[in-house]
Amino acid sequence: MAASAEVARAGVRRVLGTTLLLNLAVSGAKILVGTLSGSLAMVADGYHSLVDGSNNVIGLVVATFAYAPPDTGHPYGHRKFETAATLFIGGALLLLAGQIALGAVRSAGRAEPPAIGLLNWAVMIATLGVNFFVTWYESREGRRLGSAYLLADAAHTRSDLLVSLGVIVSFAVGRLGLVQADAVVALGIAAVIAWQAARILVAAFNVLTDRAALPAEAIASVLRSIPEVASYRDIRTRGAGDAVYVDLCVHVDGDLTLREAHDVADRIEEALMRAHPEIVDVVVHVEPASLAPGERPL
């Protein structure tokens, strides 16, 4: 791996480690204070912060293990370490959402609102501050390091601000006498966690079942720009995110030498990776064409 790539990896690990500690800190504070005050919404938001922590864990798995080069035991590389981590985390989040929803339903009929005090308000305001900082920090470092993962995680954290604001609103509404506000917000947070878990699991399922990672037409349009390619077939893609694998068959002039045909395959690989930087490997099977160069199949 190039030195610059290794520096970027180390930078991403540093950012993810820092934000993981921050997410764990605010999560622990919300769960503890929410439990002591009887605010299920605050406890649910604490567990929701663990979703951000789980994203950091996935990122650390990717930066530490998934980018390791192929070896004897894993000749195709280690990118599915990320998939294994997402499956585990997605399943755990789905169970967590179910537990929060069950607790919200059970508490919906209680007669007294949670005992919200200054500590509850302080923790939630601190949470907003931490989330703003994490969003700014990951966005800045993501641009500096060229990390799409950090930029995506920053966008996710930015959207989480709405969940914490919902908890604060439940505090205010509860003071007006609407006892069920706490349970309603907790149920909403459970739904958000369940939705995020489902997205994680579906994405992992698509990787494991080799769902097409790019439209075949996106690959075909690049092939049509290469004059030596007479026709093409069996375009297949798999993977996800920034690790897409492509294999395809192209037909070229049968009178080309082996070296010339190999050069065409190299140009195809370079053109595809230039057009789609997320492609990490291209396998080109070259066959003699039954059409003249420049012709296209119907």
ZADO-1210 file (C-alpha; in nm, 4 decimals, padded with zeros to 6 digits):
<atoms>
<atom x="00.0000" y="00.0000" z="00.0000" code="MET" pos="1"/>
<atom x="00.1289" y="00.3468" z="-00.0880" code="ALA" pos="2"/>
<atom x="00.2542" y="00.5607" z="00.1988" code="ALA" pos="3"/>
<atom x="-00.0157" y="00.8263" z="00.1384" code="SER" pos="4"/>
<atom x="-00.2872" y="00.5607" z="00.1527" code="ALA" pos="5"/>
<atom x="-00.1459" y="00.4285" z="00.4804" code="GLU" pos="6"/>
<atom x="-00.1404" y="00.7823" z="00.6233" code="VAL" pos="7"/>
<atom x="-00.5048" y="00.8267" z="00.5199" code="ALA" pos="8"/>
<atom x="-00.5971" y="00.4969" z="00.6834" code="ARG" pos="9"/>
<atom x="-00.4254" y="00.5999" z="01.0060" code="ALA" pos="10"/>
<atom x="-00.6070" y="00.9340" z="00.9945" code="GLY" pos="11"/>
<atom x="-00.9451" y="00.7679" z="00.9450" code="VAL" pos="12"/>
<atom x="-00.8760" y="00.5317" z="01.2364" code="ARG" pos="13"/>
<atom x="-00.7842" y="00.8274" z="01.4571" code="ARG" pos="14"/>
<atom x="-01.1034" y="01.0167" z="01.3715" code="VAL" pos="15"/>
<atom x="-01.3221" y="00.7093" z="01.4203" code="LEU" pos="16"/>
<atom x="-01.1563" y="00.6269" z="01.7519" code="GLY" pos="17"/>
<atom x="-01.2144" y="00.9816" z="01.8783" code="THR" pos="18"/>
<atom x="-01.5790" y="00.9937" z="01.7711" code="THR" pos="19"/>
<atom x="-01.6395" y="00.6434" z="01.9108" code="LEU" pos="20"/>
<atom x="-01.5257" y="00.7599" z="02.2563" code="LEU" pos="21"/>
<atom x="-01.7482" y="01.0694" z="02.2312" code="LEU" pos="22"/>
<atom x="-02.0496" y="00.8624" z="02.1251" code="ASN" pos="23"/>
<atom x="-01.9952" y="00.6156" z="02.4083" code="LEU" pos="24"/>
<atom x="-01.9648" y="00.9017" z="02.6581" code="ALA" pos="25"/>
<atom x="-02.2915" y="01.0725" z="02.5601" code="VAL" pos="26"/>
<atom x="-02.4650" y="00.7367" z="02.5261" code="SER" pos="27"/>
<atom x="-02.3632" y="00.6327" z="02.8776" code="GLY" pos="28"/>
<atom x="-02.4664" y="00.9692" z="03.0218" code="ALA" pos="29"/>
<atom x="-02.8103" y="00.9591" z="02.8596" code="LYS" pos="30"/>
<atom x="-02.8773" y="00.5994" z="02.9613" code="ILE" pos="31"/>
<atom x="-02.7704" y="00.6630" z="03.3212" code="LEU" pos="32"/>
<atom x="-02.9552" y="00.9932" z="03.3714" code="VAL" pos="33"/>
<atom x="-03.2566" y="00.8726" z="03.1762" code="GLY" pos="34"/>
<atom x="-03.2815" y="00.5597" z="03.3902" code="THR" pos="35"/>
<atom x="-03.2508" y="00.7566" z="03.7170" code="LEU" pos="36"/>
<atom x="-03.5175" y="01.0067" z="03.6087" code="SER" pos="37"/>
<atom x="-03.7493" y="00.7503" z="03.4532" code="GLY" pos="38"/>
<atom x="-03.7287" y="00.9035" z="03.1033" code="SER" pos="39"/>
<atom x="-03.7627" y="00.6203" z="02.8551" code="LEU" pos="40"/>
<atom x="-03.7171" y="00.8646" z="02.5665" code="ALA" pos="41"/>
<atom x="-03.3801" y="00.9720" z="02.7026" code="MET" pos="42"/>
<atom x="-03.2730" y="00.6112" z="02.7569" code="VAL" pos="43"/>
<atom x="-03.3822" y="00.5292" z="02.4015" code="ALA" pos="44"/>
<atom x="-03.1786" y="00.8211" z="02.2676" code="ASP" pos="45"/>
<atom x="-02.8825" y="00.6891" z="02.4666" code="GLY" pos="46"/>
<atom x="-02.9124" y="00.3575" z="02.2894" code="TYR" pos="47"/>
<atom x="-02.9603" y="00.5453" z="01.9637" code="HIS" pos="48"/>
<atom x="-02.6194" y="00.7052" z="02.0220" code="SER" pos="49"/>
<atom x="-02.4853" y="00.3514" z="02.0252" code="LEU" pos="50"/>
<atom x="-02.5945" y="00.3344" z="01.6601" code="VAL" pos="51"/>
<atom x="-02.3381" y="00.6051" z="01.5884" code="ASP" pos="52"/>
<atom x="-02.0891" y="00.4078" z="01.7952" code="GLY" pos="53"/>
<atom x="-02.1646" y="00.0972" z="01.5914" code="SER" pos="54"/>
<atom x="-02.0963" y="00.2925" z="01.2708" code="ASN" pos="55"/>
<atom x="-01.7599" y="00.3912" z="01.4179" code="ASN" pos="56"/>
<atom x="-01.6891" y="00.0249" z="01.4973" code="VAL" pos="57"/>
<atom x="-01.7729" y="-00.0748" z="01.1390" code="ILE" pos="58"/>
<atom x="-01.5426" y="00.1997" z="01.0143" code="GLY" pos="59"/>
<atom x="-01.2622" y="00.0794" z="01.2392" code="LEU" pos="60"/>
<atom x="-01.3114" y="-00.2777" z="01.1135" code="VAL" pos="61"/>
<atom x="-01.2859" y="-00.1511" z="00.7565" code="VAL" pos="62"/>
<atom x="-00.9801" y="00.0667" z="00.8225" code="ALA" pos="63"/>
<atom x="-00.8020" y="-00.2009" z="01.0287" code="THR" pos="64"/>
<atom x="-00.8920" y="-00.5332" z="00.8674" code="PHE" pos="65"/>
<atom x="-01.0962" y="-00.4956" z="00.5482" code="ALA" pos="66"/>
<atom x="-00.8249" y="-00.3107" z="00.3547" code="TYR" pos="67"/>
<atom x="-00.5606" y="-00.5715" z="00.4362" code="ALA" pos="68"/>
<atom x="-00.4114" y="-00.7193" z="00.1161" code="PRO" pos="69"/>
<atom x="-00.5100" y="-01.0688" z="-00.0007" code="PRO" pos="70"/>
<atom x="-00.3287" y="-01.3578" z="00.1620" code="ASP" pos="71"/>
<atom x="-00.3252" y="-01.7371" z="00.1411" code="THR" pos="72"/>
<atom x="-00.6336" y="-01.7740" z="00.3593" code="GLY" pos="73"/>
<atom x="-00.8244" y="-01.4895" z="00.1924" code="HIS" pos="74"/>
<atom x="-00.7070" y="-01.4751" z="-00.1711" code="PRO" pos="75"/>
<atom x="-00.9958" y="-01.2427" z="-00.2653" code="TYR" pos="76"/>
<atom x="-00.9098" y="-00.9921" z="00.0078" code="GLY" pos="77"/>
<atom x="-01.0764" y="-00.9089" z="00.3392" code="HIS" pos="78"/>
<atom x="-01.3568" y="-00.6689" z="00.2443" code="ARG" pos="79"/>
<atom x="-01.6268" y="-00.9064" z="00.3698" code="LYS" pos="80"/>
<atom x="-01.4960" y="-00.8542" z="00.7223" code="PHE" pos="81"/>
<atom x="-01.6988" y="-00.5339" z="00.6944" code="GLU" pos="82"/>
<atom x="-02.0058" y="-00.7328" z="00.5884" code="THR" pos="83"/>
<atom x="-01.9671" y="-00.9696" z="00.8835" code="ALA" pos="84"/>
<atom x="-01.9454" y="-00.6728" z="01.1219" code="ALA" pos="85"/>
<atom x="-02.2526" y="-00.5057" z="00.9716" code="THR" pos="86"/>
<atom x="-02.4569" y="-00.8258" z="00.9990" code="LEU" pos="87"/>
<atom x="-02.3764" y="-00.8578" z="01.3691" code="PHE" pos="88"/>
<atom x="-02.4406" y="-00.4909" z="01.4432" code="ILE" pos="89"/>
<atom x="-02.7597" y="-00.4791" z="01.2345" code="GLY" pos="90"/>
<atom x="-02.9046" y="-00.7787" z="01.4167" code="GLY" pos="91"/>
<atom x="-02.8141" y="-00.6331" z="01.7575" code="ALA" pos="92"/>
<atom x="-02.9753" y="-00.2993" z="01.6691" code="LEU" pos="93"/>
<atom x="-03.2933" y="-00.4705" z="01.5536" code="LEU" pos="94"/>
<atom x="-03.3225" y="-00.6530" z="01.8864" code="LEU" pos="95"/>
<atom x="-03.2529" y="-00.3279" z="02.0696" code="LEU" pos="96"/>
<atom x="-03.5290" y="-00.1486" z="01.8777" code="ALA" pos="97"/>
<atom x="-03.7728" y="-00.4220" z="01.9756" code="GLY" pos="98"/>
<atom x="-03.6819" y="-00.3912" z="02.3440" code="GLN" pos="99"/>
<atom x="-03.7210" y="-00.0120" z="02.3396" code="ILE" pos="100"/>
<atom x="-04.0576" y="-00.0352" z="02.1631" code="ALA" pos="101"/>
<atom x="-04.1802" y="-00.2944" z="02.4146" code="LEU" pos="102"/>
<atom x="-04.0723" y="-00.0723" z="02.7045" code="GLY" pos="103"/>
<atom x="-04.2467" y="00.2280" z="02.5475" code="ALA" pos="104"/>
<atom x="-04.5720" y="00.0381" z="02.5093" code="VAL" pos="105"/>
<atom x="-04.5561" y="-00.0856" z="02.8685" code="ARG" pos="106"/>
<atom x="-04.4927" y="00.2645" z="03.0026" code="SER" pos="107"/>
<atom x="-04.7606" y="00.4370" z="02.7950" code="ALA" pos="108"/>
<atom x="-05.0250" y="00.3904" z="03.0643" code="GLY" pos="109"/>
<atom x="-04.8301" y="00.5289" z="03.3591" code="ARG" pos="110"/>
<atom x="-04.9908" y="00.8107" z="03.5561" code="ALA" pos="111"/>
<atom x="-04.6831" y="01.0199" z="03.6379" code="GLU" pos="112"/>
<atom x="-04.4410" y="01.1839" z="03.3931" code="PRO" pos="113"/>
<atom x="-04.0662" y="01.1206" z="03.4320" code="PRO" pos="114"/>
<atom x="-03.8845" y="01.3360" z="03.6871" code="ALA" pos="115"/>
<atom x="-03.7004" y="01.5667" z="03.4500" code="ILE" pos="116"/>
<atom x="-03.4434" y="01.7882" z="03.6213" code="GLY" pos="117"/>
<atom x="-03.1562" y="02.0172" z="03.5347" code="LEU" pos="118"/>
<atom x="-02.9235" y="01.7196" z="03.4829" code="LEU" pos="119"/>
<atom x="-03.1511" y="01.5826" z="03.2081" code="ASN" pos="120"/>
<atom x="-03.1476" y="01.9169" z="03.0281" code="TRP" pos="121"/>
<atom x="-02.7716" y="01.9543" z="03.0722" code="ALA" pos="122"/>
<atom x="-02.6973" y="01.6093" z="02.9295" code="VAL" pos="123"/>
<atom x="-02.9243" y="01.6583" z="02.6285" code="MET" pos="124"/>
<atom x="-02.7789" y="02.0029" z="02.5516" code="ILE" pos="125"/>
<atom x="-02.4292" y="01.8556" z="02.5853" code="ALA" pos="126"/>
<atom x="-02.5362" y="01.5803" z="02.3438" code="THR" pos="127"/>
<atom x="-02.6359" y="01.8408" z="02.0866" code="LEU" pos="128"/>
<atom x="-02.2982" y="02.0075" z="02.1307" code="GLY" pos="129"/>
<atom x="-02.1101" y="01.6786" z="02.0878" code="VAL" pos="130"/>
<atom x="-02.3112" y="01.5909" z="01.7771" code="ASN" pos="131"/>
<atom x="-02.2400" y="01.9312" z="01.6233" code="PHE" pos="132"/>
<atom x="-01.8684" y="01.8832" z="01.6953" code="PHE" pos="133"/>
<atom x="-01.8607" y="01.5275" z="01.5559" code="VAL" pos="134"/>
<atom x="-02.0404" y="01.6425" z="01.2403" code="THR" pos="135"/>
<atom x="-01.7918" y="01.9275" z="01.1877" code="TRP" pos="136"/>
<atom x="-01.4873" y="01.7157" z="01.2755" code="TYR" pos="137"/>
<atom x="-01.5768" y="01.4192" z="01.0530" code="GLU" pos="138"/>
<atom x="-01.6728" y="01.6487" z="00.7633" code="SER" pos="139"/>
<atom x="-01.3438" y="01.8387" z="00.7857" code="ARG" pos="140"/>
<atom x="-01.1289" y="01.5264" z="00.8177" code="GLU" pos="141"/>
<atom x="-01.3313" y="01.3396" z="00.5557" code="GLY" pos="142"/>
<atom x="-01.2564" y="01.6123" z="00.3010" code="ARG" pos="143"/>
<atom x="-00.8913" y="01.6335" z="00.4049" code="ARG" pos="144"/>
<atom x="-00.8330" y="01.2568" z="00.3966" code="LEU" pos="145"/>
<atom x="-01.0583" y="01.1903" z="00.0982" code="GLY" pos="146"/>
<atom x="-01.2703" y="00.9493" z="00.3056" code="SER" pos="147"/>
<atom x="-01.6228" y="00.8917" z="00.1734" code="ALA" pos="148"/>
<atom x="-01.6983" y="00.6887" z="00.4864" code="TYR" pos="149"/>
<atom x="-01.6250" y="00.9814" z="00.7211" code="LEU" pos="150"/>
<atom x="-01.8349" y="01.2170" z="00.5089" code="LEU" pos="151"/>
<atom x="-02.1266" y="00.9713" z="00.5112" code="ALA" pos="152"/>
<atom x="-02.0991" y="00.9189" z="00.8878" code="ASP" pos="153"/>
<atom x="-02.0960" y="01.2973" z="00.9412" code="ALA" pos="154"/>
<atom x="-02.4190" y="01.3272" z="00.7418" code="ALA" pos="155"/>
<atom x="-02.5720" y="01.0481" z="00.9512" code="HIS" pos="156"/>
<atom x="-02.4725" y="01.2211" z="01.2776" code="THR" pos="157"/>
<atom x="-02.6202" y="01.5475" z="01.1496" code="ARG" pos="158"/>
<atom x="-02.9568" y="01.3769" z="01.0979" code="SER" pos="159"/>
<atom x="-02.9399" y="01.2351" z="01.4520" code="ASP" pos="160"/>
<atom x="-02.9694" y="01.5870" z="01.5901" code="LEU" pos="161"/>
<atom x="-03.3415" y="01.5668" z="01.5165" code="LEU" pos="162"/>
<atom x="-03.3768" y="01.2642" z="01.7468" code="VAL" pos="163"/>
<atom x="-03.2125" y="01.4460" z="02.0374" code="SER" pos="164"/>
<atom x="-03.4273" y="01.7518" z="01.9706" code="LEU" pos="165"/>
<atom x="-03.7309" y="01.5235" z="01.9898" code="GLY" pos="166"/>
<atom x="-03.6255" y="01.4128" z="02.3380" code="VAL" pos="167"/>
<atom x="-03.5904" y="01.7751" z="02.4475" code="ILE" pos="168"/>
<atom x="-03.9377" y="01.8480" z="02.3098" code="VAL" pos="169"/>
<atom x="-04.0733" y="01.5524" z="02.5121" code="SER" pos="170"/>
<atom x="-03.9253" y="01.7140" z="02.8257" code="PHE" pos="171"/>
<atom x="-04.1072" y="02.0410" z="02.7520" code="ALA" pos="172"/>
<atom x="-04.4354" y="01.8730" z="02.6599" code="VAL" pos="173"/>
<atom x="-04.4171" y="01.6515" z="02.9684" code="GLY" pos="174"/>
<atom x="-04.3995" y="01.9617" z="03.1879" code="ARG" pos="175"/>
<atom x="-04.7302" y="02.0687" z="03.0354" code="LEU" pos="176"/>
<atom x="-04.8920" y="01.7522" z="03.1660" code="GLY" pos="177"/>
<atom x="-04.8838" y="01.5207" z="02.8612" code="LEU" pos="178"/>
<atom x="-04.7542" y="01.2090" z="03.0345" code="VAL" pos="179"/>
<atom x="-04.7522" y="00.9947" z="02.7184" code="GLN" pos="180"/>
<atom x="-04.5042" y="01.2243" z="02.5391" code="ALA" pos="181"/>
<atom x="-04.2083" y="01.0304" z="02.6795" code="ASP" pos="182"/>
<atom x="-04.3396" y="00.6946" z="02.5565" code="ALA" pos="183"/>
<atom x="-04.4340" y="00.8355" z="02.2149" code="VAL" pos="184"/>
<atom x="-04.0858" y="00.9794" z="02.1568" code="VAL" pos="185"/>
<atom x="-03.9260" y="00.6545" z="02.2771" code="ALA" pos="186"/>
<atom x="-04.1413" y="00.4607" z="02.0304" code="LEU" pos="187"/>
<atom x="-04.0361" y="00.6977" z="01.7519" code="GLY" pos="188"/>
<atom x="-03.6691" y="00.6474" z="01.8373" code="ILE" pos="189"/>
<atom x="-03.7224" y="00.2698" z="01.8343" code="ALA" pos="190"/>
<atom x="-03.8659" y="00.3041" z="01.4834" code="ALA" pos="191"/>
<atom x="-03.5609" y="00.5067" z="01.3722" code="VAL" pos="192"/>
<atom x="-03.3223" y="00.2448" z="01.5116" code="ILE" pos="193"/>
<atom x="-03.5216" y="-00.0370" z="01.3469" code="ALA" pos="194"/>
<atom x="-03.5094" y="00.1452" z="01.0125" code="TRP" pos="195"/>
<atom x="-03.1340" y="00.1951" z="01.0393" code="GLN" pos="196"/>
<atom x="-03.0865" y="-00.1691" z="01.1375" code="ALA" pos="197"/>
<atom x="-03.2946" y="-00.2832" z="00.8398" code="ALA" pos="198"/>
<atom x="-03.0851" y="-00.0719" z="00.6011" code="ARG" pos="199"/>
<atom x="-02.7647" y="-00.2198" z="00.7447" code="ILE" pos="200"/>
<atom x="-02.8963" y="-00.5763" z="00.7111" code="LEU" pos="201"/>
<atom x="-03.0298" y="-00.5247" z="00.3579" code="VAL" pos="202"/>
<atom x="-02.6964" y="-00.3766" z="00.2457" code="ALA" pos="203"/>
<atom x="-02.5083" y="-00.6727" z="00.3954" code="ALA" pos="204"/>
<atom x="-02.7537" y="-00.9179" z="00.2350" code="PHE" pos="205"/>
<atom x="-02.6990" y="-00.7565" z="-00.1055" code="ASN" pos="206"/>
<atom x="-02.3218" y="-00.7984" z="-00.0707" code="VAL" pos="207"/>
<atom x="-02.3498" y="-01.1616" z="00.0405" code="LEU" pos="208"/>
<atom x="-02.5887" y="-01.2474" z="-00.2451" code="THR" pos="209"/>
<atom x="-02.3694" y="-01.0647" z="-00.5015" code="ASP" pos="210"/>
<atom x="-02.6369" y="-00.8173" z="-00.6038" code="ARG" pos="211"/>
<atom x="-02.5221" y="-00.6030" z="-00.8984" code="ALA" pos="212"/>
<atom x="-02.3219" y="-00.3108" z="-00.7614" code="ALA" pos="213"/>
<atom x="-02.3338" y="-00.1038" z="-01.0834" code="LEU" pos="214"/>
<atom x="-02.5840" y="-00.0975" z="-01.3709" code="PRO" pos="215"/>
<atom x="-02.4601" y="-00.3019" z="-01.6669" code="ALA" pos="216"/>
<atom x="-02.5245" y="-00.0014" z="-01.8913" code="GLU" pos="217"/>
<atom x="-02.2757" y="00.2064" z="-01.6901" code="ALA" pos="218"/>
<atom x="-02.0073" y="-00.0489" z="-01.7789" code="ILE" pos="219"/>
<atom x="-02.1276" y="-00.0873" z="-02.1373" code="ALA" pos="220"/>
<atom x="-02.1061" y="00.2873" z="-02.2026" code="SER" pos="221"/>
<atom x="-01.7348" y="00.2760" z="-02.1156" code="VAL" pos="222"/>
<atom x="-01.6785" y="-00.0289" z="-02.3376" code="LEU" pos="223"/>
<atom x="-01.8399" y="00.1490" z="-02.6311" code="ARG" pos="224"/>
<atom x="-01.5767" y="00.4228" z="-02.6036" code="SER" pos="225"/>
<atom x="-01.2947" y="00.1754" z="-02.6778" code="ILE" pos="226"/>
<atom x="-01.2569" y="00.1297" z="-03.0575" code="PRO" pos="227"/>
<atom x="-01.1006" y="-00.2191" z="-03.0396" code="GLU" pos="228"/>
<atom x="-01.4074" y="-00.3641" z="-02.8631" code="VAL" pos="229"/>
<atom x="-01.6357" y="-00.5099" z="-03.1293" code="ALA" pos="230"/>
<atom x="-01.8985" y="-00.6377" z="-02.8847" code="SER" pos="231"/>
<atom x="-01.9396" y="-00.7424" z="-02.5243" code="TYR" pos="232"/>
<atom x="-02.1486" y="-00.9708" z="-02.3065" code="ARG" pos="233"/>
<atom x="-02.1809" y="-01.1194" z="-01.9579" code="ASP" pos="234"/>
<atom x="-02.1178" y="-00.7928" z="-01.7716" code="ILE" pos="235"/>
<atom x="-02.1277" y="-00.8705" z="-01.4001" code="ARG" pos="236"/>
<atom x="-02.0587" y="-00.6566" z="-01.0945" code="THR" pos="237"/>
<atom x="-02.0611" y="-00.7277" z="-00.7223" code="ARG" pos="238"/>
<atom x="-01.9479" y="-00.5703" z="-00.3979" code="GLY" pos="239"/>
<atom x="-02.0580" y="-00.2362" z="-00.2567" code="ALA" pos="240"/>
<atom x="-01.9456" y="00.1131" z="-00.1654" code="GLY" pos="241"/>
<atom x="-01.5840" y="00.1741" z="-00.2600" code="ASP" pos="242"/>
<atom x="-01.5060" y="-00.1916" z="-00.3378" code="ALA" pos="243"/>
<atom x="-01.6792" y="-00.2987" z="-00.6599" code="VAL" pos="244"/>
<atom x="-01.5599" y="-00.5984" z="-00.8624" code="TYR" pos="245"/>
<atom x="-01.6295" y="-00.6361" z="-01.2347" code="VAL" pos="246"/>
<atom x="-01.5966" y="-00.9233" z="-01.4779" code="ASP" pos="247"/>
<atom x="-01.7026" y="-00.9265" z="-01.8401" code="LEU" pos="248"/>
<atom x="-01.6403" y="-01.0746" z="-02.1814" code="CYS" pos="249"/>
<atom x="-01.5386" y="-00.8666" z="-02.4832" code="VAL" pos="250"/>
<atom x="-01.4945" y="-00.9588" z="-02.8483" code="HIS" pos="251"/>
<atom x="-01.2017" y="-00.8138" z="-03.0403" code="VAL" pos="252"/>
<atom x="-01.0480" y="-00.8643" z="-03.3830" code="ASP" pos="253"/>
<atom x="-00.9381" y="-01.2262" z="-03.3999" code="GLY" pos="254"/>
<atom x="-00.6233" y="-01.1325" z="-03.5912" code="ASP" pos="255"/>
<atom x="-00.4785" y="-00.9368" z="-03.2975" code="LEU" pos="256"/>
<atom x="-00.1700" y="-01.0862" z="-03.1372" code="THR" pos="257"/>
<atom x="-00.1896" y="-01.2084" z="-02.7783" code="LEU" pos="258"/>
<atom x="00.0054" y="-00.9023" z="-02.6624" code="ARG" pos="259"/>
<atom x="-00.2272" y="-00.6670" z="-02.8542" code="GLU" pos="260"/>
<atom x="-00.5351" y="-00.8342" z="-02.7084" code="ALA" pos="261"/>
<atom x="-00.3821" y="-00.8080" z="-02.3623" code="HIS" pos="262"/>
<atom x="-00.3200" y="-00.4363" z="-02.4174" code="ASP" pos="263"/>
<atom x="-00.6883" y="-00.3923" z="-02.5062" code="VAL" pos="264"/>
<atom x="-00.7862" y="-00.5643" z="-02.1812" code="ALA" pos="265"/>
<atom x="-00.5542" y="-00.3300" z="-01.9897" code="ASP" pos="266"/>
<atom x="-00.7131" y="-00.0250" z="-02.1556" code="ARG" pos="267"/>
<atom x="-01.0588" y="-00.1565" z="-02.0621" code="ILE" pos="268"/>
<atom x="-00.9535" y="-00.1965" z="-01.6999" code="GLU" pos="269"/>
<atom x="-00.7977" y="00.1516" z="-01.6868" code="GLU" pos="270"/>
<atom x="-01.1015" y="00.3138" z="-01.8522" code="ALA" pos="271"/>
<atom x="-01.3479" y="00.1478" z="-01.6144" code="LEU" pos="272"/>
<atom x="-01.1499" y="00.2417" z="-01.3035" code="MET" pos="273"/>
<atom x="-01.1104" y="00.5977" z="-01.4275" code="ARG" pos="274"/>
<atom x="-01.4857" y="00.6295" z="-01.4937" code="ALA" pos="275"/>
<atom x="-01.5830" y="00.4529" z="-01.1697" code="HIS" pos="276"/>
<atom x="-01.3206" y="00.4951" z="-00.8934" code="PRO" pos="277"/>
<atom x="-01.5141" y="00.2570" z="-00.6701" code="GLU" pos="278"/>
<atom x="-01.4051" y="-00.0327" z="-00.8925" code="ILE" pos="279"/>
<atom x="-01.1096" y="-00.2162" z="-00.7368" code="VAL" pos="280"/>
<atom x="-01.0745" y="-00.5148" z="-00.9719" code="ASP" pos="281"/>
<atom x="-01.1688" y="-00.5926" z="-01.3319" code="VAL" pos="282"/>
<atom x="-01.1482" y="-00.9349" z="-01.4975" code="VAL" pos="283"/>
<atom x="-01.1688" y="-00.9159" z="-01.8771" code="VAL" pos="284"/>
<atom x="-01.2205" y="-01.2327" z="-02.0807" code="HIS" pos="285"/>
<atom x="-01.1158" y="-01.1676" z="-02.4440" code="VAL" pos="286"/>
<atom x="-01.2660" y="-01.3666" z="-02.7330" code="GLU" pos="287"/>
<atom x="-01.2304" y="-01.3339" z="-03.1148" code="PRO" pos="288"/>
<atom x="-01.5104" y="-01.1237" z="-03.2618" code="ALA" pos="289"/>
<atom x="-01.7631" y="-01.2467" z="-03.5088" code="SER" pos="290"/>
<atom x="-01.8317" y="-00.8815" z="-03.5952" code="LEU" pos="291"/>
<atom x="-01.5952" y="-00.6374" z="-03.7581" code="ALA" pos="292"/>
<atom x="-01.4319" y="-00.3844" z="-03.5237" code="PRO" pos="293"/>
<atom x="-01.6616" y="-00.0853" z="-03.4704" code="GLY" pos="294"/>
<atom x="-01.9842" y="-00.2858" z="-03.5123" code="GLU" pos="295"/>
<atom x="-02.2157" y="-00.3266" z="-03.2149" code="ARG" pos="296"/>
<atom x="-02.4535" y="-00.6089" z="-03.1274" code="PRO" pos="297"/>
<atom x="-02.8226" y="-00.5370" z="-03.1679" code="LEU" pos="298"/>
</atoms>
